[in-house]
């Protein structure tokens, strides 16, 4: 039996959101997941497909202070440093979520995946590949569209 999706938006949660840049933080998002889980119908399985926004591009927000620096490339890739700093915050929030679900008695599966790689400086990707974009093979170019899952 299909159930109606639970949708929450900034307007429905006024005063309850924490933001990183202009987006709901992963930590805030995960607190809402925990709240929905705790208040679920316990006679039914709980399933949720959740999309976070904290790490959504672009990565040029001057008010966000990057906490990750690429020491081999000082100052060359500020967008990449902002992205990696956001991922660092996501890792902290993920620890909170996993810690919570480790404590519940119900068997739980949490799967994370991305829908694309970050749009950061071309030069950063060229450093990773060790060559210019123009000289990438078709196979190497396709790697730009692969994301891992966890």
N, C-alpha and C positions, 0 to 999 in steps of 0.2 A: 504494500500500500504506500503510495507516495504521499508525503506530507508537504505542506506549504513551507517554503524556505523561511528561515529567520533572517531578517535583514535589519541591520542597525546602521545608522548613519550619524554623522556629527550633529545633525539637527535633533535626532531622537535621544541623544546622550549629552545635551548641553550641560556644561559644568562638570562632566565626568571624564572628559578626555584629557590625556596628556599628549602633547604634540612634540615631534622632532621635525624641525623645519615646519612646513605647513601641513604635515600629514600626521594622522593618528599614529602614536608610537606602537611598536610591536608589543611592548610590555603592557600597554593599555588594552590592546587588542586581545592579548592572551588572558588578561584578567577577565574580559568579557566572555571568552570561551569557558573559562573555569566557572564563572557565574552561571552560564547556560547549562553546563554539565551538572553542577550542583542542584539546579532547579529543574532538571529534566523529569520526564515521566519515567520513573525507575522500572516500570514494567515493559519498557520498549528499549531496543538498542539505541544508542546515541551515535549519530553520524553527523559530521560537519565538514563542509568544504569552506575553507576560510581563505580570503585573499588579504594580505597585508599591503600597506602602502608606504611605510616608513622609508624604504630604500628606492622608491620610484625616482627616476631621473627627472630633470637634469641635476647635475652635481656642481652647480655654480652659486649656491646660496652663500652670500657673503656673511650672513649672520650666524651660520653654523661653523663652529670651531672644529676643525679636523684634529683628531687625536692620534691618527696614524700617519707617519711620515715615511716616505720611501727614501731611506738613507743613501742608497746608491744613486738617486736621482733628485737631489734636493731642489725643491721648487719647480721641477719640470712638469709634474703631472698633478696639479691641484684637484682636478675632477676625480682622478683615480684615488687620491688620498681622501677626498670627501666620501666617495663610495665605500672605501675600505673602513673608514671611521663609522659609517652607518652600519656596515656589516658587523663591526665590533659590538655596537649597541644591540644589534639583533641577536648576536651570540649570548649576550647577557640575559636578554629576555627569554631566549630559548631555554637557557638553564633554569629559569624560574618555572616555565611551563613543564619541562620534563621532571623537575623536582616535585612539582605538585602531582603529576600523574604517576610517579613512582610510588606515591603514598596511598593511592586509591586501591581498593581491592579488586575492582573490575579490570579484567584484561584490556589493555589499551594499545592501539597502534597509532603512531603519529608519523605521517609521511610529509616531507617537505620537498618542493621542487620549484624551480623557476621557469618562467615562460620565455626568457631570453637572457643573454648576457648583457652586462651594463654597457651603456653608451658613454664611454670615456674617451680620452684622447687617443687618436689613431696612433700617435707615436708610442704610447704605452704598449699597445698590441704589437706594434712593429718590434719593440724591444723584446717582448715575450717570444715572438716567432723568430727573431734574429734576421728579419728581412722586411722589405717594404710590402705594403698591401698589394701593390701592382705585380709583385713577383710570387704571390702565394699560388700554390696549385689549387685545383678545384677541391681536392680532398682537404687541404688546409683551410680553405675558405669555409667549407661546410662545418668545420669545428667551431666556428663563430656562432653557430645556431644550435649547438648542443649544450644542454644544461644537465647537471647531475641531480640525482635525487638522494634524499637521506631519509 
